[in-house]
Amino acid sequence: MSISPQQFPDDEVVPADPDALLAALPALLGFPPEESLVLLAFTDRGRLIATIRIDLDLDEQGRPDFEMRRQLTKLGGVAARYEGVVGTVAVRVDAKAGPDAPRDYRTFFRMVDRAFGPAGGLSAGFALPAVVAGARWFHCFAPMIPEVPFLWPPEASGLLSDPALSAVALARAVRSGRQVCADRTEIAGQLAPLPHCADRPCRARTPIVPPAPPGPADARRCRLILDQLERGTGDLSCDRMNALAEAISSVHARDLLLALALTDRRDAAEDLWRVLARRLDGRAGAAAATLLGHLHYMAGEGVYAGAALDRALEHDPDYHLAQLLNTALFHGLRPSELADVNDFSVTLADQLDVALPPRTHRPAG
């Protein structure tokens, strides 16, 4: 069972209309969910503070199997830790969902409601066969008193609006330029390996950075990468790639560079980390992918963060920071709860006399 927790910025556009909310799912997750349960936790003011997607694993009676029940209980506890949460909307995306869903899935949603009792229980439960324009959705579960985010009791069913035109999809496209992927494999495909460089012959070197306290060498490494941010990612020679691999392999340089996720050079850093994660191997590739995963994590882009951290652990299964961030993501730790990491990065930059770009972002959630 895969779990992809996400948190979103305070200004996230979240419709109070069930059709618009369901159409927003691909934009919220980064891809259209299939055979999934999507859980959206809201505050009493109707603000979305967390979205979680898990695989739909059912027993022969169509109820959550043992592993899914265990995960739901765990996720109910995770959701309860979000400040201000009062209720959760559950959406079952199931190819078999049809007109009988409100009756057939009643027990399913009651089990989800119990699991999320510590977080206020379910505000509503919906089912639909696919998150595509024209799909019919069904309102399958409602508490005695309708709760947020809906201003009135939802209709019994409706035809889904075009997800590509949802308010959330349009807002995300304007804010980040990120498009909804066709599926999760397309997100992972954005990190598929590329050749080290275009030089012939290629002279790729495996960097060796011996453990040492932070010092002038780390400052030089950081400045090299900050300089590369200004140059962009085009025309990276073999020698330049080797130098960047050596620089990013330093634990101290990597820790300092984590701060870029919250600066006005965030987008340039994302581009560079992705290129390095695809072109470098081993420890250097793991460091680049971990920096990319952390950057997405801070932005509340949980699916993208998970893909990057998976890539980091493919490069180096023992890469400790990737393991830690992956565990935090799995357990639903909010980006704002990792603020100490950024404080440490800024302190390290001061210690090494490395000038960081201005901080212009804050962690999501």
N, C-alpha and C positions, 0 to 999 in steps of 0.2 A: 504494500500500500504506500503510495507516495503522498506526501503532505507538502503543500506550498503555502505557508502563511505569508500574508502581506499586510503592510500598513500603508496608509495614504496620508497625504498632506492635509492640513486643516481646511484648505480651500477646495477640496475635492468636490466636484459637482455630482450630487447623488440624487436622482429623481425620487420623488415620493409616490409616483405612479408605478404600479407593479409592472406594466408592460415595458415602460422605459427603464425600470431597474433591471429587468431580465435581459433586455437588449444591451445593457451596459456590461454584461458579464465578460465578453471577450476583451473589451478594453481594460477592465479591472484586472483580469488575469494575464493578459498579454496574448491569449489564444482562445479559441472557442472550446469550452470543455465538452468532453464526451464521456459517457458512462461515469459520471462523477456526481458527488454531492458537494455543492458550494454553499458555504456558510458566511453570511455577512452580518457582522456585529455592529450595533448602532447605540449611540448615546441617547439620552432622553430628549435631546434637541434634534434628533434625526440625522446626526452626523455619522458617517461611516468611519469606523476606526480600525476595522480589521476584516480581511477577507481570507478565507481558508478553503482550499480545494483538496478533497481526498477522493481516491478511487472508490467506485461503487462496488463493494465486495459483498455479495448477498448469499444467503443460504437457500435451500430448496424452496422455502416458503416466501422468498422475496424479502426477507428481513435482513438487517445487518448481520453478517457472520461474526464469529467470536472475535476475530482480530479487529474488524471494523467497530464492534461495540467497545472494545478496549480503547481504540483510538478516539472514539467519540467521547468517552468518559474523560480521557486525558485532555482533549481539546476543549471540553466544557470548562475544565479547570483553568486552561490557558486563557480562554475568553474572559473568565471571571476576573482575571488580573488586570484587564484593560480598564483604566480609570473612566468611570461614568457609563459603562455598558449597562443597558437595561433590557435588551432583547436582541434576538438573532433571527434573520430570515434564512430559511433553508431552501435550497433549490436542487431538486433531483433531476439530473439530465440523464434520461434513460430512453433508449431507442424504442422500448416497448410501451412508453407512456401514451395512453389513449384516453378516451372518454370515461373509462372506468377507474382512472387513476385516483380520484378523490376517495373512492371506496377501497380499492386494492392497496393503496399506500398508507391508509390510516394508521395501521399498526407501526409501520416504518417511521412515520413522522412523530408518533407518540414516543417512540424509543429515543429519537433524536432530541425531542423536547425534554425528556427526563435527563438525558446526559448533559444538556445545557441549562439545567435548573440553576446551578450556581451562578450563571451569567444572566439570569432573568428568564430563561426558557425561550421558546420560539415565539416570535411575533407573527409569523406566517410560514406556511410551507407550500411550495409550488413544485410542479413537475412539468416537463416538456421533453419531447423526443430528441430535439436538437436545437442549438442556439443559432437558428438561421431565420432570415426574413420569411414570414408567412407560417412558421410553425405554430401549432396551437398549444398554448400553455393552460394549465389547470391549477386552480387554487384548491389545495388538498387539506390544509390544516389551518385552523385559526383558534386563538385562545378565546376565553369567554369575553374579554375586553380587548378590542383591537389596540395594538400598540405601535410605536414608531417602527419604520419611518412613515407609515401610511396615515393620511389625514382622515380617511374614511375606509370602511370595510372594502377589500378588493372584490372585483367581479369574480364570478365563478370560473370564467375562462375568457380567452381572447386570442387574437392572432398577433404574433410577435412582430414588432416593427423591425426595420432594417438595422442590425447591430452596427454596421459601418457608419450609420448616420446618427448614432446615439449622442446625446450631449456629452457624455463622458469620453467617448472616442474622439470627438472633435476637440474637446478641451485638452486631452492628452496629446493629440497630434500638434496642436498649436504650441503647447508648453514644452514638449520634449522632442517633437519630430518623430517619435517612435510609432511605427505602424503595428497593427495587430497581426500576429503571425498566423499561418494556417493551422498549425498545431505545435505541440511541445518539441517535436523533432526539428522543426524549422528553427526554433530558438537555439537548440543545441548545435544545429548546423552552422550558425553564425560564428561558432568557435572551432570549426573544423580545421585540422592542421594545414599549414601552408609551407612552402619551401623556406628555408632559412633566409635566403636572399636571392637576388637575380644574377649575382656575379658567377662567372665561370672561369676558373674553377672556384667553387665555394670552399671557404676555409673556416668553417664553423668551429669554434673552440668551446669546450666545457669550462665555465668559469670556476675558479677555486678561490673562495673568500674565507680565509681562516678566521675563527672566532676571535674577537678582540673588542675592547670597550669602544664606545663611540669616539671618533676622532677625525682628523683632517681628511683621511682617505674617504670616509663616509660623506663628508661635506662635499668633496669633489664629485663623488658619485651622484649625489642629489642634484648638484648644479648641472651636471651633464644631462640628466633626465629633464630638468626644468628647461634647459636650453632646447631639448628635443621637442618639448611641448610647443615652443614658439616656431620651430621649423616645420612641424607637422609630421605626417607618417609616410610621405612620398619619398622615393629614391633613397632607401636605406641600404647602404653598401654593406658588404660582408664585415669589414672592419668596424663600421658603426654598430652593426648588430651585436658583434662580439663585445664592444665596449658597453653597450646598453645591458647586455646579459650579465656582465661582470658587475655593473652598477646595481642592478635590481636584485642581484643575489645576496647583497648585503642586508642582513636583518635590520640594521639601524637605518639604512636608506629606505628600505621598504616601510618601516614603522613611521618614518617622517612623512613619506609620500602618501600615507593613508589620509592625511589632512586635506589633500587635494579634492577629495570627494565633496567637501563643503565650501569650495572656493569658486571664484568666477572662472577658473580654468577647468572646471569639472568636465565639460564636454570634450575638451582637448585631451584630458587625461583618459577619459573613457575610450577615445579612439586609439590612443597609444597603448593602453593596457590590452585592448583587444588584439591589436596587431602583434604585440609581443607574446601574448598568450597563444597565438596561432603559429608563430614563427620560431619560438624558442622551445627547448626541451628541458626535461628534468627540473632541477630546483629553480632555475631562472623562469621557465615557463609557468611553474607553480606559483612563483611570487607574482608574476604579472596577472595570472588568472585570479589570484586571491585579491589583489588590489582592485580588479574589475568587480569581483563579487562583493567586496566591501562597499564599493561605490554604488552599486545597484541596491545593496541592502540599505544604505543610508537614505536612498531616494524612495524607499518603500516598494521597490520593484522585485518582489520576492522570487518570482519565477526566473527572471534573468539572473538574480543573485545565485539561485540554486544551480543553474546551468553553469555559471562561471566557476563556482566552487567545486562542482563535479569535475570540470575540466582541470582545475588545480590538482585534485586528488588523482586524476589520471596521470598527470605529469609526475607527481610524487605522492604516493599514498600516505606517507608519513609527515607530510607538510603540516606542522602543528597549527599555525594560524588558520589555515583552511579548515582543518578539523574542528577548531573552536567555533568559527563562524558558521559552519554547517550545522553544528549542534545547536547553536543559538537560534538559527533560522528554523530548524526542525521543531524546537520547543516554543516558537512564537515569541521570542524576546524582541521587544519593540526597538526600532532603531534609536530612539531617544535614550534608551537604557544603555547604549554603547557610547555615550558622550565622553566617558573617561578616556576612550581610545583616542579621540580627537584632541583632548587636552594634553595627553601624553605626547602626541605627535608635535603639537605646537611647542611644548616645553623642550622637546628634543631639537626642534629647529632653532630655538633660541640658544640652546647649548652649543650647537654646531655653527651658529652664525649663518644660517641659511634663510634667506628671505622668502617667505611663502606668499602666494597671491592673496588678495583680500578674501576674507570669508564672506560669502554672500548667500549661503544656503544654511538650512538647519535640518537635522534629521527628521524624517517623516514620523508621524505617530507620536 
